């Protein structure tokens, strides 16, 4: 795991000759000095560009290099030389001692998406006998496909990029652009905060955390991925449960029944003690399916043993029954009408409730808007927002109507609570009304079926009464057949429930496994002992550096590293707002160096390289980098590399560097010069 | 008086004022902010008082917004747009002018001040504030012409 920069070359061909710069790097602390606005940042931008990381700086991946590499080169104060061709070369070495040289064209004939790699030292040893290999950057697949440069680079660094989740649930590789904000701080936006250059448009969930987990090789990263997986698994189980229930429900409803004792959502407590069953509506009454089947079966059996009566034998009984059936029909019909009317009223009420709820939601929305306006208005010092009259500066009644009965309106906060409590009541009413409608609809369709049944019984009774008295009773046969048919249908429905129970048993078992896995993860908070030891080293290291650099905005000892976000926090809040501009720089430096330093005693994925481009002077007038150099110079003992590009006053820089191991590369005048 | 009635009435009592629930659009800040938003969605941050009056009526309710945009798109006639005189309108107008958010440029033309523009930008940058109202104002912007104002006011006050 590791990488060192050996040399950066910038080459520009203009209409009047060759320009360029060569910047060598060695192990340990490298200080690259050039005066203000002479091209110091061009070098860091050149490194970012050569590594194909420009999307760290902007989603469009605009070439992050200044005009000197893209348009014209100034010489003797005039913009006189148009750029015809320009390239960036970067020579790297990994910890196996393998050396590669990268070339990427900025302007010229070659596609800027191509990166040529030579497996050897082209710049330092000047050996050009190696054969170049082309890779692509920026197109989809640059991190995953074989010809992708980032895949090559990751392999060269000994990295196996982890798979992470996007917010839409897709799996993607954690792109290099997401990891390097912890290794390179660029001048323009890099000092805005820790990981300020993190690209968010890849849509990777918790990308800041994922990057830190990878760099510090926290086991938690695997855990996080597992948690995501489990969430998706749980959702899948839930969906199957709900779907199966709905399909079975529709079928049972067609029979005028409903499934009872069945949970709407997955549960691990399955099968429940009370077995799910079907409740039917028979003649306006509720009966459970099993007892109804038994009843039907005993009726059928009674009939079988008695044998089929002839029409003549059945006549007296039939006459009585016909009367009974007529009476039943009348009563069924009137009940049906009543139920239908009630249903209509209930539906009407339901609609009104829905309208009312919509209005309440609208009311809540407007009141919430008002709360936000109070906030915004106060920021701008708008007196109405603080309930003061802008004309007379007295307290303003919070109501626009003159002469109205309302003297004291509620505060907006109370008003929201008030409407919400109203809404709660209406939601409860709506739920109740929906239940009523469901029940009444069920009764109504059962009654309709009973009416049809009664009518056909009447028809067959009549047919029997007028038929030859010696033939078998039609009504008796019809009754018998329809009962047998009904039993068959109901038994099928019962079989459906058995199937459902079986499906749910499987799902419930799967759910138990998911929950067991989740609990196991939760019990150790996602962090392993090794993770915890890395994070406490990181914390101690970071806080020690802050003390050393004399952080002033807050007491360094009150700062900890969050075990949630892995970022510095103070009293539970992200550090950042509390810090002055110069303390913010101290914090970023300390945080990134802390990762570098803990990698000396822990296994991490840190490549042992950190690059800082000093912020522009006007942003941090009271700030000096020289205090940091001593700490950074230790990197040489660990085969690591810290690169700082600075325009610090040279005399002061020299003083700070006295007695500490370093390599200084000083450029007088412009960085990019004519090559003679 | 006997029994319960006596117990209830024969006891000390006092009247206490309880704050009343109020629609948000009757609060000064909501309305003044709505005016600022309406002006910011008008050409050059300015509009006539008559246009403000009509939009003020519409923006208070979802139904109003729906009706006005249907009228502007020629889907309903002006007879169906029942613009009412709104006593709150003038009060809110006064408050906004005194607040220095917009000013009367003469000829009954109102224009946002610098502070008004700043406030409008703040409101616009809040993604979940005035969501429906912003959508509505954006949708009617290209359709709202002087002739519509004349037509609506003729119907309203005939």
Interface residues (C-beta under 8 A of the other chain):
Chain A: X362 X363 X365 X366 X367 X369 X370 X372 X373 X374 X376 X377 X379 X380 X382 X383 X384 X385 X389 X390 X391 X396 X398 X399 X400 X401 X402 X406 X407 X408 X409 X410 X411 X412 X414 X415 X418 X419
Chain B: X17 X19 X20 X21 X22 X23 X24 X25 X26 X27 X28 X29 X30 X31 X32 X33 X62 X87 X88 X91 X92 X94 X95 X98 X99 X100 X101 X115 X118 X119 X122 X123 X126 X128 X129 X130 X131 X132
